[in-house]
Amino acid sequence: MDSDLSRAVVTALQNVANPASGSDVHSGGQVQNLVVDDDGSVRFSFTLRPEDPGTLVRAVRKAVEAVDGVEIVKVNVQPPQSAPPKPSGGGLKPGSVPAPSPRPGLLPQVKRVIAVSSGKGGVGKSTVSTNLAVALAGAGLRVGLLDADIYGPNIPLMFGETRRPAVGGQKGQERIEPLEAHGVRLMSLGFLLDKEQPAIMRGPLIAGILKQFLEQVEWGALDVLLVDMPPGTGDAQLSLVQTIDLDGAVMVTTPQAVSTGDVRRGIKMFERVNTRILGIVENMVGDIFGRGGGRELAEEMGIPFLGEVPLDAAVRISGDEGEPTVVSAPESEAARGFAEVAASVRSSVGA
């Protein structure tokens, strides 16, 4: 352990004040099990109290990430000591989202897990997920892509993959073998359904399928596992953050206000469940939708802008034909945009 780096990390934590208590988070006992490795990896548990603002974990993470010599920060957020009462009825009251308590060691061979989300449908999130995954694989990383959009699983089409995955292992311990295309390991409900078969299910079943895809798929050793999320801020999003320790979320938007408004709510949802926002991707930039809405949203919310991708019919055609743009037209402006986003994401998580 680098003692100088350890002292610098402790000092950074002591400089983060908890507005609810008035004391700093380190002296206030909210940081436990702090470990600083020689390679610049920092990990610790953080107790989030009921009265704490939802942005406190993000402030703590940013303070540690700013320390010279720190490369990776992993924060295990602990639930409040006294959780708010469970509301009667079907939903959660505003502000009562429980802190996640992900299961440690769920994917021991996967170094990073990143959600690609939007809060809104129709922004090209699956297109971004597909090209981001292929671009990262092209940069030499071992990449997996989990299609969590249960109602509209588009990843099989975009990768041109129609096979059904095999099941291996001993009886009672069977595991699903992911398919692989364009250097990316894939799992989607679309591989298990007939072409025109709809996915008709309620929320608990969605959570169960997502859990199965995390626990019972033989992902193997991966540098990055991307999770292509469905639109909205519902069961799938909450199930994911309460099942596994996410390294961050990439938010996808189109430039117009009707999109950025929904994405803003999606960002707030991830903040409430203490998930780091890696940044915003502005997709479909051009005459029809305009330009700059995603960049403005990033500046407004104080989060990174990862890049923009132009509106281009060739991107749609590539997706329909199962040949991602970064493969079919690597010199195109759209492919360069996806490559920029991939480089930004890779830098953000130290992959």
C-alpha positions in Angstrom: 0.0 0.0 0.0 1.3 3.5 -0.9 1.2 5.4 2.4 1.5 8.8 0.7 -1.4 8.0 -1.6 -3.5 6.6 1.4 -2.9 9.9 3.3 -4.0 11.9 0.2 -7.2 9.9 -0.2 -8.0 10.3 3.5 -7.4 14.1 3.2 -9.7 14.2 0.2 -12.5 12.4 2.2 -12.0 14.8 5.1 -12.6 17.7 2.7 -16.1 16.4 1.8 -18.6 17.9 4.1 -21.9 16.2 4.8 -24.5 19.0 4.6 -26.9 17.1 6.7 -24.5 16.6 9.7 -22.0 19.4 9.2 -19.1 17.0 9.7 -16.8 15.6 7.0 -17.7 12.1 5.8 -14.4 10.5 7.1 -14.6 11.9 10.6 -18.3 11.2 10.7 -17.6 7.5 10.3 -19.4 7.1 7.0 -16.3 5.6 5.3 -15.3 2.1 6.3 -12.9 -0.6 5.0 -10.7 1.9 3.0 -8.2 0.1 0.9 -5.6 1.9 -1.3 -3.6 -0.4 -3.6 -0.2 0.4 -5.2 -1.8 0.4 -8.7 -4.0 3.3 -7.8 -7.1 1.3 -7.0 -9.2 2.7 -4.2 -12.2 0.9 -2.6 -14.2 1.5 0.5 -17.7 1.1 1.9 -19.9 4.2 2.4 -22.9 4.3 4.7 -25.6 6.5 3.3 -27.9 7.8 6.0 -31.6 8.5 5.6 -31.1 12.3 5.8 -28.2 12.4 3.4 -28.7 14.1 0.0 -28.7 11.7 -3.0 -25.6 13.5 -4.5 -23.4 12.9 -1.5 -21.9 9.6 -2.9 -21.1 11.3 -6.2 -19.3 14.1 -4.4 -17.3 11.6 -2.4 -16.4 9.6 -5.5 -15.3 12.7 -7.4 -13.1 13.9 -4.5 -11.2 10.6 -4.4 -11.0 10.4 -8.2 -9.3 13.9 -8.2 -6.4 12.7 -6.1 -3.2 12.4 -8.0 -2.3 8.8 -8.5 -5.8 7.4 -8.1 -6.8 5.3 -11.2 -10.0 3.4 -10.1 -12.5 4.1 -7.4 -15.0 1.4 -6.2 -17.6 2.5 -3.6 -19.8 -0.1 -2.0 -22.8 1.9 -0.8 -24.4 0.5 2.4 -28.2 1.0 3.0 -29.3 3.6 5.5 -29.2 2.5 9.1 -32.9 3.1 9.5 -34.7 2.7 6.2 -37.8 4.7 5.5 -41.1 2.8 6.0 -42.2 0.7 3.1 -45.2 2.4 1.5 -48.5 0.7 1.2 -49.8 0.2 -2.4 -47.9 -0.5 -5.6 -45.1 2.1 -5.8 -42.4 3.9 -4.0 -42.9 7.3 -2.5 -40.8 10.1 -4.0 -37.3 10.1 -2.4 -37.8 6.6 -0.8 -35.7 4.6 -3.3 -33.6 2.2 -1.2 -29.9 2.2 -1.6 -28.7 -0.8 -3.6 -27.1 -3.8 -1.8 -25.5 -5.6 -4.7 -24.3 -9.2 -4.2 -20.5 -9.2 -4.1 -18.6 -11.6 -6.3 -21.6 -12.1 -8.7 -19.4 -11.8 -11.8 -15.9 -12.4 -10.5 -14.2 -12.5 -13.9 -15.8 -9.3 -15.2 -13.8 -6.2 -14.4 -16.3 -3.5 -15.3 -20.1 -3.4 -15.7 -21.6 -0.4 -17.5 -25.3 0.3 -18.1 -26.3 2.1 -21.4 -29.5 3.9 -20.6 -31.7 6.8 -21.6 -34.9 7.2 -19.7 -36.6 7.5 -23.1 -37.3 5.3 -26.1 -36.4 6.0 -29.7 -33.0 7.7 -29.0 -30.9 4.9 -30.6 -29.7 3.5 -27.3 -29.3 0.0 -28.7 -27.4 1.3 -31.7 -25.0 3.2 -29.4 -24.7 0.0 -27.2 -23.9 -2.1 -30.3 -21.3 0.2 -31.8 -19.8 1.0 -28.4 -19.3 -2.7 -27.7 -17.7 -3.4 -31.1 -15.5 -0.3 -30.8 -14.2 -1.4 -27.4 -13.6 -5.0 -28.7 -11.8 -3.5 -31.7 -9.5 -1.7 -29.2 -8.4 -5.0 -27.8 -10.8 -5.3 -24.8 -12.8 -8.5 -23.9 -16.4 -7.3 -24.2 -19.8 -8.7 -23.4 -23.2 -7.1 -24.2 -26.3 -8.1 -22.2 -29.6 -7.0 -23.8 -31.8 -6.1 -20.9 -34.5 -4.6 -23.1 -36.9 -7.5 -22.5 -39.9 -6.1 -24.4 -37.8 -4.9 -27.4 -34.7 -7.0 -27.7 -32.9 -5.5 -30.8 -29.3 -6.7 -30.2 -29.7 -10.0 -32.2 -30.8 -8.0 -35.3 -28.0 -5.4 -34.9 -25.4 -8.1 -34.6 -26.9 -10.3 -37.4 -27.1 -13.2 -35.0 -30.0 -15.7 -35.1 -28.7 -18.8 -33.4 -29.9 -20.1 -30.1 -27.4 -20.2 -27.3 -26.2 -23.6 -26.1 -26.6 -24.8 -22.5 -23.7 -26.6 -20.8 -22.6 -27.8 -17.5 -23.6 -30.6 -15.2 -27.2 -31.4 -14.4 -28.6 -29.0 -11.9 -25.7 -26.6 -12.6 -26.4 -25.7 -16.2 -25.2 -22.5 -17.6 -26.0 -20.6 -20.8 -23.2 -20.1 -23.3 -23.3 -16.6 -24.8 -23.2 -16.2 -28.5 -20.3 -14.2 -30.1 -20.4 -11.8 -33.0 -18.0 -9.1 -34.1 -15.8 -10.0 -31.2 -18.5 -9.4 -28.6 -20.1 -12.0 -26.3 -23.9 -11.6 -26.4 -27.0 -12.6 -24.5 -30.6 -11.5 -25.3 -34.1 -12.7 -24.7 -34.4 -12.3 -28.5 -32.2 -15.4 -28.9 -34.7 -17.5 -26.9 -37.9 -16.3 -28.6 -39.4 -17.1 -32.0 -39.1 -14.3 -34.5 -42.7 -13.0 -33.9 -43.2 -14.1 -30.3 -43.9 -11.2 -28.0 -42.5 -11.0 -24.5 -45.6 -10.7 -22.3 -44.6 -10.5 -18.6 -44.9 -8.4 -15.5 -42.2 -6.7 -13.5 -41.1 -9.6 -11.3 -40.5 -11.8 -14.3 -38.3 -9.1 -15.9 -36.2 -8.9 -12.7 -35.9 -12.7 -12.8 -34.7 -12.8 -16.4 -32.2 -10.1 -15.8 -30.9 -11.9 -12.7 -30.7 -15.1 -14.7 -28.7 -13.4 -17.5 -26.2 -12.2 -14.9 -26.0 -15.3 -12.8 -26.5 -18.2 -15.2 -24.6 -17.1 -18.3 -21.0 -18.2 -18.7 -19.6 -14.8 -19.5 -16.1 -15.8 -18.8 -13.3 -13.2 -18.4 -14.3 -9.8 -19.6 -12.8 -6.4 -19.4 -16.2 -4.7 -19.9 -19.8 -6.0 -19.7 -22.3 -3.5 -21.2 -25.9 -3.7 -20.3 -28.4 -2.3 -22.9 -31.2 -1.0 -20.7 -34.9 -0.6 -21.7 -36.4 2.9 -21.8 -37.7 4.4 -18.6 -36.8 4.3 -14.9 -38.6 1.1 -13.8 -38.2 -2.5 -12.7 -35.2 -3.4 -14.9 -33.1 -0.3 -13.8 -33.8 -0.9 -10.1 -33.2 -4.6 -10.4 -29.9 -4.1 -12.0 -28.5 -1.7 -9.5 -29.8 -3.8 -6.6 -28.2 -7.0 -8.1 -24.7 -5.9 -9.2 -22.2 -3.2 -8.4 -22.3 -1.0 -11.5 -19.2 0.9 -12.5 -21.3 3.6 -14.1 -24.0 4.5 -16.6 -23.8 6.0 -20.1 -26.8 8.1 -20.9 -28.0 8.4 -24.5 -30.1 11.3 -25.8 -31.1 13.0 -29.0 -30.6 16.8 -29.1 -34.2 18.0 -28.7 -35.7 19.1 -25.4 -38.4 16.4 -25.4 -35.5 13.9 -25.2 -33.2 15.7 -22.8 -36.0 16.2 -20.3 -36.6 12.5 -20.0 -32.9 11.7 -19.9 -32.5 14.3 -17.1 -35.0 12.2 -15.1 -33.1 9.1 -15.9 -29.9 10.6 -14.6 -31.6 11.6 -11.4 -32.8 8.1 -11.0 -29.3 6.7 -11.2 -28.1 9.3 -8.8 -30.8 8.3 -6.3 -29.5 4.7 -6.3 -25.9 6.0 -6.1 -24.8 4.9 -9.5 -22.0 7.0 -11.2 -23.0 8.7 -14.5 -20.0 8.3 -16.8 -21.5 10.9 -19.2 -23.9 11.7 -22.0 -23.9 10.7 -25.6 -25.8 12.9 -28.1 -27.1 10.7 -30.8 -28.9 11.5 -34.2 -27.3 15.0 -34.4 -28.3 16.9 -37.5 -30.8 19.1 -39.3 -33.9 17.1 -38.2 -33.3 17.0 -34.5 -30.8 19.9 -34.2 -27.5 19.9 -32.2 -26.2 20.6 -28.8 -29.0 19.5 -26.5 -27.0 16.7 -25.0 -23.9 18.8 -24.5 -26.0 21.5 -22.8 -27.5 18.9 -20.5 -24.1 17.6 -19.6 -22.9 21.1 -18.8 -26.0 21.9 -16.8 -25.7 18.7 -14.7 -22.0 18.8 -14.3 -21.3 15.5 -15.9 -19.0 14.6 -18.8 -20.0 14.9 -22.4 -18.8 11.7 -24.1 -19.4 12.7 -27.8 -21.9 13.1 -30.5 -23.0 10.8 -33.4 -24.6 12.4 -36.6 -28.0 11.3 -37.9 -27.0 9.1 -40.9 -29.2 6.7 -42.8 -26.2 4.4 -43.2 -26.2 3.8 -39.4 -29.8 2.5 -39.7 -29.0 0.4 -42.7 -26.0 -1.1 -40.9 -28.1 -2.0 -37.9 -30.7 -3.6 -40.0 -28.1 -5.7 -41.8 -26.3 -6.8 -38.7 -23.1 -5.0 -39.6 -22.4 -2.3 -37.0 -21.3 1.1 -38.4 -17.8 0.9 -36.8 -17.3 -2.3 -38.9 -19.2 -1.6 -42.1 -18.1 2.1 -42.5 -15.1 2.7 -40.1 -14.1 5.9 -41.9 -17.6 7.5 -41.7 -18.3 10.4 -39.5 -20.7 8.3 -37.5 -18.1 5.6 -36.9 -15.6 8.3 -35.7 -18.3 9.5 -33.3 -18.8 6.1 -31.9 -15.0 5.6 -31.6 -14.8 8.9 -29.7 -17.5 7.8 -27.3 -15.7 4.4 -26.8 -12.4 6.2 -26.0 -14.2 8.5 -23.5 -15.9 5.5 -21.7 -12.7 3.5 -21.6 -10.8 6.5 -20.1 -13.6 7.0 -17.5 -13.5 3.5 -16.1 -9.8 2.9 -16.6 -10.3 -0.1 -18.9 
